[in-house]
Amino acid sequence: MAARYELLVFDWDGTLVDSAQAIVDCLQGACADLGFEPPSDERARHIIGLGLMDALRYAIPHVPEASYKHVVERYRTHFLARDASMQLFPGVLDGLERLRQAGYLLAIATGKSRRGLERGLDQLDVRRFFVASRCADEGFSKPHPGMLQAVMDELAVQPGSTLMIGDTTHDLDMATNAGVRALAVAYGAHPKSQLVAACPEACLDTPAELFEWLAANT
């Protein structure tokens, strides 16, 4: 039977990399350093996957935008101190290898900066798996379809042959806006109830379930 999908596009933080709690902690730490009230865990988790300005406007609406650059500087200091310790979720490396050997095109669409993604690809030794990637600082933030559209255009793959895989409603909404089917994972940033309400193809609870589903359904 012919493969249902040709292109599998993964989100990064909270989908491939176990970094969601670190992002929350670093944002809260940055705010505390500057004397601003830190956002709640729930509010900070909601912004994972968004571009920088959209994320800050939602997470810390009580902070003047003129202070955002200082929040970003402190956030980056906290994040870089933890960056090298962040790891892929268990089973992700083997799962990506199986997908590559099966002949799928693998790509990334992430709210990270290009510099942050490039650093992560090398630190985690996964650059070899991905034939394309787009970051939030290269165009529109999720849930705008721009990142997905750019990846599909680069690889000459149609929306009907593309599957977006992510841990936030921003990922799922981006896929809908691009006319692409989506698969949710509930082990990352957003609660499962929110993900299911966005009507993905499925919502998987562990990386093992994710790669099992992909093997059986793509």
N, C-alpha and C positions, 0 to 999 in steps of 0.2 A: 504494500500500500504506500502511495506517495506521502511524503511528509506533509503535515498540515501547515507547518510554519517553516519558513526559510531563515528568518532573522529573529533572534531572541535578544531583546534589549533589557539590560539589568540596571536598576538603580544601584547605588554604591553603599552609602551609609545606612545601616539597618537592614540591608538586603543581602549583601555579600560580606560586609565588614561589621563586626560587633562594636559599633562606635556610638550608638544612639545615647546611651547614658553618659558617655564622656562628653558629648556635645552639650547635653543639658547641664552637666556639672561645670563645664568651662564657661558657658554663658552666665550661669548664676554666679560663678566666681568673679567674672569680669565686672558684673554689676556691683557686687559687694565691694570689690576693690575701690570703686569710684563713689561709693556711698549711695548708690541707687538701690531701691528695693528689687531684689532678684525676682524673676518670673517663677511661677509655680512649675513643678515638674510637668504637669499636663500642658501648660501653655508653651513651655520650652520644647517639649516633644512635638507639639503640633507643627512647629516651623521647620523641622528637619526636612530637607529636600528643597526648600524654597531658596531663591536667590537672596543675597545678603540684605538688601534694603527692604524687600518684602518681609523677610524674616524678622528683622528688628522692629519694623512698624507694628507687627502683630504681637511679638513677644514682650516688648517693653514700650507700650504706648505712652507711659508716664515719663519717659526720658526724652528730653529735647533732641531733635534731630541734629542739632549742632554738636551734641555730645556723642553721636554715633561713632565717629572716627576714634574716639578714645575707648569706647566699649569694644570696638573691633580690635584695636591694638592690644587691649588686655585679654580679650578672648584668644587671640592668636598666640599670645605668650603662654596662656594656660594650655591651649590645645597642642602646641609644639612640644611642651614638656611631657605630654602623654602620647604623642603621635606614634612614636616608635614601638610602644607597647600594644597598640591595637592590632587585632588579629582577625583573619577570616573566621566566619562561623564554622564550626566543625562540619566537615563533609563538603564544603564549598570547593576546595581545590580539586578533589577527585571528581566532583560533579561537573565542574567546568571542563575537565580533561575528557570526560566521557562525551559531553556534548560536542566538543571540538572534534573528537575522533569520529563522531557520527555525522559530521559534515555540516553542522549548523554554522551560520554566521552569528557571532556574538559581539554585542556592542554595549556601551554604557551611556546612560543619560542621567546626569547627576546635578544636584544643587551645589556641589563643591566648586571651588575655583579650579581653573586649569592647572595652576601651580600645585594646588593640593592634590588633585587627582594624579598628576604625573608623579608626585612624590610617593603616593600610595601604591601606584602600579609597580614601582620599582622596589619599595620596601617589602611588599608582599609577594613579589616575584610572579605577577599574574599578567604582565603586559602581553605575553605571547598569546593569550587567549582571545584578545579583542581586536577586531579589525577596524573599529571606528568608535568614537566617543564624542560627546558634547557636554559642555559645562555651562552653569548658569551665568558665568561672566562672559560668555560668547554670544549671548542673544537674550531671548525672553526667558523668564523664570517659569517653572511649572506653576500652574497647570496649562499654560500656553503650549500649543502643540509644536512650537518651533524646534525644540531639540530633537524630538522624534522625527519630524519632517526632514530635518537636515541629515540625520543618519540614514533614513530611507532613500533620500535623494542621492547621497554619496554612494550608496551600495546598490542603487537601482532595484530596490525591493518595494513591492506594493504594500499598502496597509493591510490587505487581506492575508498577506503572507508574513506578517510581523506580529510578535507578541511582546508586550511590555510587562516586566516583572518588578514589583516594588512593594514597599512596606508602608506607604502612606496614601491617603486619599489624593494627594497632589499627583502622585504617579498614575493613579487610576483615572483621575479626571483628565490628565494630559493625554492618556491613551484614548479616552472617549473623544476628546477634541480633535485628535488626529485620525479618527476613524479606525483605531487599532484595538484589538482585543487585549485584555489585561488579566494578569494573574497576581493575586495578593499573597503576601506572607505576613503572618501575625506574630512573628517573633522579633519585630523591629520597633518602630517608633509609635505607630498609631494603634489604638485599640481594635480588636477584631470586630466588634460590633459596628464601628464606623467603616471598616473595610468591606464587610459583607453588605452593608447598606448601599455601597457603590456598585454592586452587582458585577464583580469580576467573574471570570470563568470558574475560579475556585479560590479558596482562601486556605492556605496551608500553615500548619502550626510549627513545623520544624524544617530545617534545611533538608533533612533526609526525605521528608514528605514532598518537598518542592521538587527534588530531582527525580523521585519516583514518579510524580505526576508528569513531569516533562518527558520522561522515558515512555510513559504509557499513552500520552495524549498529543504529542507533537510529531 
